Amino acid sequence: MSELSTLKCEACQAGAPQIEEQELAQLMRELPDWAVPVRAGVMQLERVYTFKNFKLAWAFANQVAELAEAEFHHPGILLEWGKVTVTWWTHAIGGLHKNDLIMAAKTDALFS
Ligand SMILES: C[C@H](O)[C@H](O)[C@H]1CNC2=NC(N)=NC(=O)C2=N1
């Protein structure tokens, strides 16, 4: 269990700073299976989880949705046959906040 996954998201509003590059690099060591794409200038965290069939992928997608609602921090979730792609970023700041890394670690904890 990563240390990140034990943390709680902090309330984050527009104007909050994006995570610093150095802290991001350090914390990404706890998220080895996640990529950091930049889309339309927005830095994101993304991981593809694979499953034996659609039903298992669907169940995991639902768990991620429940987690997001519980933390009131929401990802992009792409559900396909045997795959779920989860993308975290903070809409309010148009980039990555430490909350996104916490949520990525919590998402990994659902999968393990
Ligand atoms: C209105 C606004 O979307 C809400 O305050 C919350 C909901 N969930 C959220 N989720 C994410 N990923 N980023 C946000 O900025 C965000 N804001």
The ligand as an SDF file (V2000), in Angstrom:
LIG
                    3D

 17 18  0  0  0  0  0  0  0  0999 V2000
  -17.9320   21.9690   -9.6370 C   0  0  0  0  0  0  0  0  0  0  0  0
  -16.6380   21.1710   -9.6130 C   0  0  0  0  0  0  0  0  0  0  0  0
  -16.5980   20.3120  -10.6910 O   0  0  0  0  0  0  0  0  0  0  0  0
  -16.5370   20.4230   -8.2770 C   0  0  0  0  0  0  0  0  0  0  0  0
  -16.2850   21.3160   -7.2750 O   0  0  0  0  0  0  0  0  0  0  0  0
  -15.4140   19.3890   -8.2290 C   0  0  0  0  0  0  0  0  0  0  0  0
  -15.9410   18.0390   -8.6390 C   0  0  0  0  0  0  0  0  0  0  0  0
  -14.9450   17.0930   -8.9640 N   0  0  0  0  0  0  0  0  0  0  0  0
  -13.7730   17.4940   -9.4910 C   0  0  0  0  0  0  0  0  0  0  0  0
  -12.9330   16.6080  -10.0110 N   0  0  0  0  0  0  0  0  0  0  0  0
  -11.7840   16.9640  -10.5940 C   0  0  0  0  0  0  0  0  0  0  0  0
  -10.9820   16.0320  -11.1200 N   0  0  0  0  0  0  0  0  0  0  0  0
  -11.4500   18.2640  -10.6680 N   0  0  0  0  0  0  0  0  0  0  0  0
  -12.2030   19.2640  -10.1790 C   0  0  0  0  0  0  0  0  0  0  0  0
  -11.8390   20.4430  -10.2730 O   0  0  0  0  0  0  0  0  0  0  0  0
  -13.4330   18.8900   -9.5270 C   0  0  0  0  0  0  0  0  0  0  0  0
  -14.2480   19.7950   -8.9830 N   0  0  0  0  0  0  0  0  0  0  0  0
  1  2  1  0
  2  3  1  0
  2  4  1  0
  4  5  1  0
  4  6  1  0
  6  7  1  0
  6 17  1  0
  7  8  1  0
  8  9  1  0
  9 10  2  0
  9 16  1  0
 10 11  1  0
 11 12  1  0
 11 13  2  0
 13 14  1  0
 14 15  2  0
 14 16  1  0
 16 17  2  0
M  END
$$$$
